[in-house]
Amino acid sequence: MDFSIPQELETYLADLDAFIAAQIKPLEEQDDNIRFFDHRREYARTDFEAGGLPRREWEELLVEATRRADAAGHWRFSAPEKYGGKDGTNLWMAVIRDHFAQLGLGLHNDLQNEHSIVGNFPFVAMFETFGTEEQKQEFILGGFERTRRVAFGLTESHHGSDATHMETVAVRETRDGVDGWLINGEKMWITGMHVASHCATFVRTSGEAGDARGITCLLVPNPTEGLKIEEWMWTFNMPTDHPRLSLTDIWVPDSARLGEEGRGLALAQSFVHQNRIRQAAGSLGAATFCVEESVKYARERKPFGEELARNQGIQFPLVELATQCEMLRLLIYKTAWEMDRLPHKQIEQQLSDKVSMCNYWANRLVCQAADQAMQVHGGIGYSRHKPFEHIYRHHRRYRITEGAEEIQMRKVAAYLFGYLGPRKGSFV
């Protein structure tokens, strides 16, 4: 049993650090781009007069950073080689995400919007596993060429984390001899619709409310007649790109269906597992950053003539957080390693509980670490001149999105007690 990071991964991390120093940091610092990361960050990023959407200059800067990373061979790292990637594994992606977040806020990796110079592309695995050959060519290659961008249309305002009681429906309808689907309903928190070319819209096509079967994924073009952004939902951390939208009498051909009819939830789980493990790694890295910055400050700060770090009231909370970071790092890396040893479709049946453990605990831990960092730093920690409020406000969302922590704990419980997973039937 070997717990060391492979030497080739250590070398790649060094290559990434060198690329950041040579290409990304200078871009971050030129033309006052640092305004997107210093105390002005929320205002600089947000067009408050345009519904709270991201400012054009902010998104253009992110695109330029990823263009440079793509030219250097880093951006598509996690994608299959045939799409210009390097077949990056879940383990390597977890280590990279952890490493990047430990570097603090910056253009190299901004977790607020999933931007990174090493991109996270759960849609690639989703299309590669469930898509037709035509869909793979259009949406995977089109995604990298920036002609296609797909939003994930699962959540509904009345049901939140419960996708099985979906009210958005689609019925079969043939037009001009072409089989298709007529869609009606509403969706909520559908991130990225202001730039999406399509919305992967999950709809009920058969069965009853509460059934896991009978949900289908349809790729709805954006814009299209009948698709309306009702409002942009302002959030704890701005800018926002999360709308409530309605779909009224939208027709799409059956060729717009992604995956099997009625098996859409399996497809959705395919998306979230990759996202959750990498998100967990990012939260872990950010938590580690908060702990390390607090340690440095406590050694430098000398109230009453003595280092703040001499006080056990400062030491012990940071000790507990550091301990949890170390334990969680082992679980995340082990789970990512196990994901790499399974076919993509089997992760849900074999490892979904471990992925949920990593995700809900990492998202809770980073909020605790950011809060403690504010406390250690005192007034300056509460200010926007330090990054802790930004880290807290951003990562707080992940305790709710893509499955609230209670939903993920319920998943863990189902595996633990044998209602789902490898232990199913063991207690009968």
N, C-alpha and C positions, 0 to 999 in steps of 0.2 A: 504493500500500500504506500503510495507516494503522494504527498500533499503539496509538493513543490510546483510552482508555475513552470511550465515547459520553457526551456531556454529560447526556443524560437518565438514564443509569445513575449518573453522579456525583451527580446531584440526588437520585436514589432512595436511594443510600447515605447521603446527608446526612439524608434523611427517616427512614431506619431508625435512624440514630444518635440523632436527636432523640426518636424513639419509645422507644428503649431508655432514654434519660436520664429521660424523663417517666413511663414506665409500668413498665419492667422492673427498673431499678436500685432504685427504691423498694420494689418487691415482694421483691427479692432481699435487701434489708436489714431488712425488717420482721419482727417475731416471731422473731428469731434465725434467719431462713432462711439467713443467711450461713454457718451451720454446714455446709450442703451443699457449700460451695465453699472453706472454709478448711481448716486442718490436721485438722479433725474429719470431713472429707467422706466418707471410706470408711465409717466407723462410722455417721455420720448417715444415709447412704443405704441401709445394709444391715440387713435383719432377719436376723441370724445364727441366731436360734432358729427361723426359718421356712424353713429350707433355703437361706438366703443370698439370698432374693428381695429386690427393692427394697422399702423401707418405704413404706407407704401415704401418709404425709405427703410424702415425696419426690415420688412420682408425682402426687399431687394438686397440688403446686406447679407441676410441669411443665404439667399440664393448664390451670391458671389462667393461666400465661404464654401458652400458645397460644390460649386463649380471648380474651385481650386482643389478641393479634396478629391473630386472625381478625376481631374487631370493627373493627380499624383497617385491614383489607384487606391484611395482609401474609402471613398464614399460608399461604393457598392460592395464593400468587404463581405457583408453577410449574404449577398445574393449568390446564386449558382454561377459557376464559371461561364456557362453558355450565355449568360446575360451580362457578362462583363465584370462579374464579381469574383470572389476568391473562396467561395464555399465556406465562409466563416461559420464556425460552430456556435452553438448556444453558450458553451463554456467560454470561448474566446470573447464573445460579445458581452457576457456578464463581467468578465475581468476588465475589459476596455471601458464599459460603462461605469463601473466602480472607480476605476483609475481616473477617468475624466471628471467625474463629480467631485472627487477629492481635490481637484485643482481649483475648485471654486467657480464663481460666475465668470462666464466668458464666451466669446464667439465660437470657441472650439466645441461647446456642448451646452446648449441652453435648454434645460429640461422643461421649461414652461410650455414649450410648443413642440417637444420631441425633436428639435433640431440638433444635429450632431455632424461632425465631419466624418464620422463612421455611422452611416445611416441605419436606422431601424426600419425594416420593411416587412412587417407581418403580412401585408397584402401579397407579397411575392410568393410566400409559402402557400397562402390561401389559393391564389390563382394557379400555382404550379400543381397543387394537389387536387383541386376541384374543377379547374377551368378547362374549356375546350382548347384545342391548339390555336384557334383563331383568337380566343380571349387572352391566352398567354402572350401571343405576339402583340396584341393591341394594348393590353393593360400593363404588362410587365415592362416590355421594351418602351411603350409609350410613357410609362411612369418615369423611367430614367431619362427619357428625352423631354420630359416636362410637357408633353401633349395630352397626357392623361393623369388625372389625380382623383382618387376614389375616396369619398367620405363613407363612414360606417354608420348606416341607418338602422340601428337596432332599438334604441330606447324610446319609450313613449311616456308622455307626461303623467298618465294615470296609473302606470304600472311600474315605472322605475326599473329595478333590477329583475323584475319578474317578466321575462320575455314570453312565457307560455300563455299569458292572458292577453296576447296582442290583439289590438282592435283594428289595426291597419290590415285590410283584406285585399285580395286579388281574386278575380274570377276569370275563367277562360272566356275569351272572346276572339272570334276570327274576323279579320278585316282584309278585304280584297284578296281573300284566299290564303291569308297568312295567319297561322295560329299565334295567339298572344294572350296578354293578361290586361285586365282593366283594374286599376289600383285606386283605392280610396282610403284615406286615413290621415293620421298626424304622427309626427316624430318630434323628439325633443333631444337637445344636447348633441346635435349632429355636427361634430367638430370639422371645421375647414370648408364649409359649404360656400364661403365667399370666393374660393379659388378652385373648388372641385369641378371636374368635368362630368363626373357621375356620382350618384349616391347608391351604394349597395344597400338596397332597401329590403328589409326583412318583413314579410307579409304572411298572414295566414291564408293558405289556399285550400285547406281541408281540416277535418277534425273539429274538436270542441275546445273552448277556452280552457286552458290548463294542460292540454295535451302537448307533450314534447314533440310528437310527430305532427306534420301538417303545416310546418312553417317553411317558406321558400325564400331564397334570395334573388331579387331582380335588380339588374343594373339600370337605373333610371338616369337618363342624360340630364345635365344641368347646364344651362336653363332648359326647361321644357314647359309647354303649355299645361297648366294645372298644378305646377310645382311653385309654391309661394312661401317665401320667408316671412313668417308672421311677426317675429321680433328677434332681436339679438339679446340673449340673456346676459346681463352684466353680472360679473362674478367677483369673488373675494380677491382675486388676482387678475388685473387687467393687463393687456387688452383681451377682448372676447372674440371668439369665432365660433360660438356655440349657439345656434339658433333653435327656435321652435318653428317648425315648418308644417305646411299642410299639402296633401296630395289629393287632387280632385279630378276624377275621371281621366287619369293618366293611362294611356295605352302603350305597352311595349311588346315587341314580338317575343316569341318563346326563345329566340336566340339570345335574348338579354338575360335569361336565367343562368345563374351561376350555381353549379352543383346540381344534385338530384332534387326533383320536386318533393317537397315535404320533409327534407332532411337538412333544413337550413341551420338548425341549432348546432349540429355537428360542425358545420362550416364556421359558425361564429366562435365555437370553442377553439377551433384551429387558430383563429386570429388572436384570441386573448391569451393563450398560453405563452406564445413567444413574447407578446407584449408584456405580460405580467412578470416574467422572470427577468427581463431586461429593465423593466421599470423598478423592480425590487433592487437590482444591482445599482441603479442610479440613486435610489433613495438611501441605500447603504453608504455609497460614496459621499453623499451630501451629509449624512449623519456623522461620518468619520471626519469630514471637513469641519463641522461645527465643534466636535470634541477637540480636535487638534488646535483650532483657532482659540478655543477657550483656555487650553493648557498654556499656549504661548502668552496670552494676555495675562493669565494669572501669575505667570513667572515674572512678567515685566511690571505689572501694576504693584505699587508699594504704598497702600494706605497705612497710616499710622507708623510709617517707617519700616514695614515688613512686607515681604512678598505676599500677595493675596493667596498664592498657592499653598502657603503654610497652614491655612485654615482647613480643618477636616470638613467643614460645611461646604467648601469648594471642592475638595478632593473627592469625597465619597460619591456624590451624584455623577461626577465625570468618570469615576472608576466603574460604576454600574453601567453607564452608557458604553464605555470602551469595551467592557466585557461582553455586552450584548452584541456590539459590532463584530467582535471576533467570532462569536458563536454563529451569528447569522451569516457571516461571510462563508464559513464552512458549509452551511446548509445550502446557500445559494449556489456556490460552485459545484457542490455534489449533485444538486438537483439538475443544474444545467448540463453537467457531464452525463447524467442518466438520460436526460432528454435526447442527447446526441446518440445514444445507444439504441434508441427505439425508432421505428417507423413513425412518421409524423402523425398518422391517424391513431396510433396506439397510445399517445401521450395522455389523452383524455381518460382512457380506461385504467392506465397504470400509474400515472404520476400527477394527476390533477390536484390531489390533496397536498402534495409537497410543494407544487407551484403556488397554491393558495397560501400555505404556511409562510413561504418566503415573502410573498407580496404583502399580505396584510400586516405581518410583523415589521417588515422594513418600512412601510408607510407610516405605521404608528411610531416606530423608533425615531425616524427623522424629525417628526414633529416634536417629540420629547427633547431631542438633541438641540434643535433650533431654539426651543423655549428655554432650555438650560443655558445655551450660549448667550441669549439675551440677558438672562439673570446674572451670569458671571461678568458680562461686559457692562452691566448697569445701564445708565442713561444712553451712552453711545450705542449700546447693543440694541436698544429700542428704536433708535433712529434709523433712517434710511441710508445713513452713511456707512452702515455695516450691512452685510447681505442676509442677516438672519431672518428679518421679517419677510423678505422676499422668499427665502427658502421655506419658511413656515407656511406662508400663504399659498405658495404653489403646491407643495407636497400635501397640504391638508386635503386637497381635492381628491388625491389618490386613495384616501380612506373611504371614498364614496364611489368614484368612477370605476368602470369596467368590473363591476361587482363590489358592492360595499363590503367592508371587512366582516360584517355579520353574515353576508351571503357566503363569503369565502370560508368563514368558520363553520358554517353549516355544511359546506362541501367537505371540509376536513372531518367533521363529525360523521357524515354519511360513510366515508371510507373507514374511519376508526371503528364504527359500530357494525360494519358489514352490510350496510344498506346499498352501497355502491362499491365499485372497485374490486381489487384482487381478493378481498375478504368477504365478498358478497356470498351469503349463504352459510358462512362459517359458524354462525350462532344458532342455526335452526336445529 
